[in-house]
Amino acid sequence: MLLFAMKSNKETSLCSEDLKMGKNKTVKYFVVDAFTDSAFKGNPAAVCFLNDDDNNERDDTWLQSLAAEFNISETCFLTPITGFDARFSLRWFTPLAEVDLCGHATLASAHCLFSNGLVDSDMVEFVTRSGILTAKRVSDTSELNDGEVKGGSFLIELNFPVVTTCDVNLSDVSSSMITKALNGATIVDIKATATNNILVVLPSMESVTELQLRMDDILKCPCDGIIVTAAGSAGSAYDFYSRYFAPKFGVDEDPVCGSAHCALAHYWSLKMNKCDFLAYQASRRSGTIRIHLDKEKQRVLLRGKSVTVMEGHVLV
């Protein structure tokens, strides 16, 4: 059984003592909408706080079962690392499987830590299956008033590895599967990513937003998921548009996928000869990501906001 508590932003503040779960067996969680400044937009993630005792008592089967119970695109688990004030173990689970990298749940985790005053630093480190990832709190210059941040508004900047894209040699059968999954949409370019996704470029941003995929056929494709993208049209505020589909992981359409943008940044930097982008993920919930590609260090900096929409305790 899950106990859900809907609270306003003013009511979500709590001290670090609230998250020391050793004295009882419940697990504190937040549900956060990431890559948005509005509730019920962006990509939701459940952020669960564990400690060493929880890790001993709750095995991977329990973690996966809880992710299935939340049944949103990502459930993640944060465990403080002893001896460090701002370093945490972080694991990500879709409703069906643990994954190697997740941008929006990392953003949501950092948001919980910063907005609730659980760390004294403006930077936190996460030890993950993709190495050590950092999240930094930065001022939102669009909301500065005479040098002051209005209402304590801030962005979070994630430092992620580049996900490279490359040419892909598809068999006639695989090519036919992808075309069928895309419902016959016109394909301008197609690439493979280092994370076993297929990146498909469509003719226009409208073709991305209006695309209706065939989910059953995506399951047959020789990849983990499909990213569709197109450049923004003249006059658009966004450099490129995208959507991401991963039904093999229990996520038909990921509302806003940070890790997919690590591949999109690599692809569009080569096409547009630039390193800074404003990207729009055109899912039903939608979301915006500010991106900087550091070619020298082969890192992608993803900036976005988040909103806490729920908090409560897992009782089992």
C-alpha positions in Angstrom: 0.0 0.0 0.0 1.2 3.5 -0.8 0.3 6.6 1.2 0.1 9.6 -1.0 0.1 13.2 0.3 -0.6 16.1 -2.0 0.9 19.3 -0.6 1.6 22.8 -1.8 5.1 24.1 -2.5 5.1 25.9 0.8 4.4 22.7 2.7 7.0 20.5 1.1 10.0 22.0 3.0 11.5 19.6 5.5 14.8 19.1 7.3 17.3 16.3 6.9 16.0 14.6 10.1 12.8 13.8 8.2 14.7 11.6 5.8 16.6 9.6 8.4 14.5 6.5 8.1 16.4 4.3 10.5 13.9 4.8 13.3 11.0 3.4 11.3 10.6 1.1 8.3 8.8 3.5 5.9 10.6 5.0 2.9 10.2 8.7 2.2 9.4 9.6 -1.4 8.6 12.6 -3.6 7.1 12.7 -7.0 8.7 15.4 -9.1 7.8 16.7 -12.5 11.2 17.3 -14.2 12.2 19.6 -17.1 9.2 21.9 -16.5 8.2 24.8 -14.3 4.5 23.7 -14.2 2.9 20.8 -12.3 1.6 17.9 -14.4 4.0 18.8 -17.3 7.5 17.5 -18.0 8.5 14.0 -16.9 7.4 12.6 -13.6 9.9 10.7 -11.4 9.4 9.1 -8.0 12.5 9.8 -5.8 12.8 7.4 -2.9 15.2 8.0 0.0 17.0 4.9 1.4 19.7 4.3 3.9 22.2 1.4 4.5 19.6 -0.6 6.5 17.1 -0.2 3.7 19.6 -1.5 1.2 20.2 -4.6 3.4 16.5 -5.2 3.8 15.1 -4.3 0.4 16.6 -6.2 -2.4 16.5 -5.5 -6.2 13.2 -7.4 -6.5 11.6 -5.0 -4.0 13.0 -2.0 -5.8 11.7 -3.2 -9.1 8.3 -4.0 -7.6 8.0 -0.5 -6.2 8.9 1.0 -9.6 6.1 -1.1 -11.1 3.7 0.1 -8.4 4.5 3.7 -9.1 4.1 2.9 -12.8 5.6 6.1 -14.1 8.5 6.5 -16.5 11.2 6.3 -13.7 11.5 5.5 -10.1 14.9 6.2 -8.5 16.5 5.4 -5.2 18.9 7.7 -3.4 21.2 6.5 -0.6 23.6 8.8 1.2 27.3 7.7 1.0 28.8 7.7 4.5 31.6 10.3 5.0 30.3 12.6 2.2 27.9 15.5 2.7 26.7 15.7 -0.9 27.4 12.4 -2.5 24.7 9.8 -3.0 24.2 6.4 -4.6 21.6 6.7 -7.3 19.7 3.9 -9.2 17.0 4.2 -11.8 14.1 1.8 -12.6 11.4 1.9 -15.2 8.3 -0.2 -14.5 10.1 -3.1 -16.2 13.8 -2.8 -15.7 16.8 -1.1 -14.1 18.5 1.3 -16.6 22.1 2.7 -16.9 21.2 6.4 -17.3 18.2 8.6 -16.7 18.4 12.4 -17.0 15.0 13.5 -15.7 15.1 11.3 -12.5 18.6 12.7 -11.8 17.2 16.2 -12.2 14.3 15.3 -9.9 16.7 13.8 -7.3 18.8 17.0 -7.2 15.7 19.1 -7.0 14.6 17.2 -3.9 17.9 17.7 -2.3 18.3 21.4 -3.1 14.7 22.5 -2.5 14.4 20.8 0.9 17.8 22.0 2.2 19.2 18.5 2.5 22.7 19.5 1.3 24.7 22.5 2.1 26.5 22.7 -1.2 25.3 24.0 -4.6 26.6 20.8 -6.2 25.8 17.1 -5.5 27.4 14.0 -6.8 25.6 10.8 -7.8 27.4 7.4 -8.0 25.6 5.5 -10.7 26.0 2.7 -13.2 27.2 5.4 -15.7 29.9 6.6 -13.3 29.9 9.7 -11.2 27.4 12.3 -12.3 27.1 15.9 -10.9 24.1 18.2 -10.6 24.7 21.9 -9.9 22.2 24.6 -8.7 22.5 27.7 -10.9 20.5 31.0 -11.1 17.8 31.3 -13.7 18.9 34.5 -15.4 15.5 34.8 -17.1 14.1 35.5 -13.6 16.6 37.9 -12.2 15.4 41.2 -10.8 18.3 43.7 -10.3 20.6 40.8 -9.8 18.4 39.0 -7.4 16.6 35.7 -8.2 12.9 36.1 -7.9 11.2 33.7 -5.5 14.3 31.6 -5.0 13.9 30.3 -8.6 16.8 28.2 -9.9 17.8 25.8 -12.6 19.7 22.5 -12.2 22.5 21.7 -14.5 23.3 18.0 -15.0 26.8 16.9 -16.3 26.3 13.8 -18.4 28.5 11.8 -20.8 28.0 12.3 -24.5 26.0 9.5 -26.2 27.6 9.3 -29.7 25.6 8.6 -32.9 26.9 6.8 -35.9 25.8 5.4 -39.3 23.8 2.2 -39.1 23.6 -0.6 -41.6 20.2 -2.0 -41.4 19.1 -5.2 -43.1 16.0 -5.0 -45.4 14.0 -6.7 -42.7 15.1 -4.3 -39.9 14.6 -1.2 -42.2 11.1 -2.5 -43.0 10.3 -3.0 -39.3 11.4 0.6 -38.4 9.4 2.0 -41.3 6.3 0.1 -40.2 6.8 1.2 -36.6 6.9 4.8 -37.8 3.6 4.2 -39.6 5.2 5.0 -43.0 6.6 8.4 -42.0 9.2 10.0 -44.4 12.7 9.4 -43.0 15.3 12.0 -43.7 18.2 10.4 -41.8 18.7 7.4 -39.5 21.5 6.8 -36.9 22.3 4.3 -34.2 23.3 5.6 -30.7 25.8 4.1 -28.3 22.9 3.3 -26.0 21.3 0.9 -28.5 18.6 3.4 -29.6 17.7 4.3 -33.2 17.6 8.0 -33.9 15.3 8.9 -36.8 15.2 12.4 -38.4 11.9 13.5 -39.9 11.3 16.3 -42.4 9.8 18.9 -40.0 8.9 19.7 -36.4 5.2 19.2 -37.4 6.0 15.6 -38.6 7.5 15.0 -35.1 4.6 16.4 -33.2 1.9 14.7 -35.4 3.6 11.3 -35.6 1.5 8.3 -34.5 3.7 5.3 -34.0 2.7 1.6 -33.9 3.8 0.5 -30.4 3.5 -3.2 -31.2 5.9 -2.8 -34.1 8.4 -0.9 -32.1 8.7 -4.0 -29.8 9.9 -5.9 -32.9 12.6 -3.4 -33.9 16.3 -4.3 -33.3 16.8 -1.5 -30.7 15.9 -0.6 -27.1 13.9 2.5 -28.2 13.4 5.0 -31.0 14.2 8.7 -30.9 12.4 10.9 -33.6 13.6 14.4 -34.2 13.6 17.3 -36.6 15.1 20.8 -36.7 13.0 23.7 -35.6 11.4 25.8 -38.4 12.4 29.4 -39.2 11.1 31.6 -36.4 10.8 28.7 -33.9 12.2 29.4 -30.4 13.6 25.9 -30.4 16.6 24.5 -32.3 15.2 21.0 -32.5 12.1 19.0 -31.5 12.1 15.3 -30.5 10.1 12.4 -29.0 11.3 9.2 -27.5 9.5 5.8 -27.4 10.7 2.9 -25.3 7.9 0.3 -24.9 10.5 -2.5 -24.2 11.1 -0.8 -20.9 7.4 -0.3 -20.1 7.4 3.4 -21.3 5.4 3.7 -24.5 6.4 7.4 -24.8 8.9 9.0 -22.4 7.5 12.6 -21.7 11.0 14.3 -21.5 14.1 12.2 -21.8 17.4 13.7 -20.6 19.6 10.8 -21.7 18.1 10.9 -25.3 19.2 14.5 -25.5 22.8 13.4 -24.8 22.6 11.7 -28.3 20.5 14.5 -29.8 23.1 17.0 -28.8 25.8 15.0 -30.5 23.8 14.6 -33.7 22.6 18.2 -34.1 26.0 19.7 -33.2 27.4 18.0 -36.3 24.5 19.1 -38.4 24.2 22.7 -37.1 27.8 23.3 -36.3 27.0 24.7 -32.8 27.1 23.5 -29.2 24.3 25.3 -27.5 20.7 24.4 -28.0 17.2 25.0 -26.7 15.3 21.7 -27.2 11.6 20.9 -27.0 10.3 17.4 -26.4 7.0 17.2 -28.1 5.2 14.6 -25.9 1.7 15.2 -24.6 3.1 16.5 -21.3 6.0 18.3 -23.1 9.2 19.8 -21.7 12.1 22.1 -22.4 15.8 21.4 -22.0 18.7 23.8 -22.3 21.8 22.0 -23.6 25.5 22.7 -23.9 27.8 20.2 -25.6 31.5 20.3 -24.4 33.3 18.7 -27.3 36.7 18.7 -25.6 35.5 16.9 -22.5 32.8 14.9 -24.3 30.2 15.9 -21.8 26.6 17.3 -22.2 25.3 19.9 -19.8 21.5 19.7 -19.5 19.7 22.5 -17.7 16.1 22.4 -16.5 13.6 23.1 -13.7 11.4 20.8 -11.7 8.2 20.9 -9.6 7.4 18.7 -6.6 3.8 17.5 -6.9 3.6 14.8 -4.2 5.3 13.5 -1.1 4.6 10.6 1.2 5.8 7.3 2.6 6.0 3.7 1.2 4.6 1.6 4.0 5.9 -1.9 3.1 
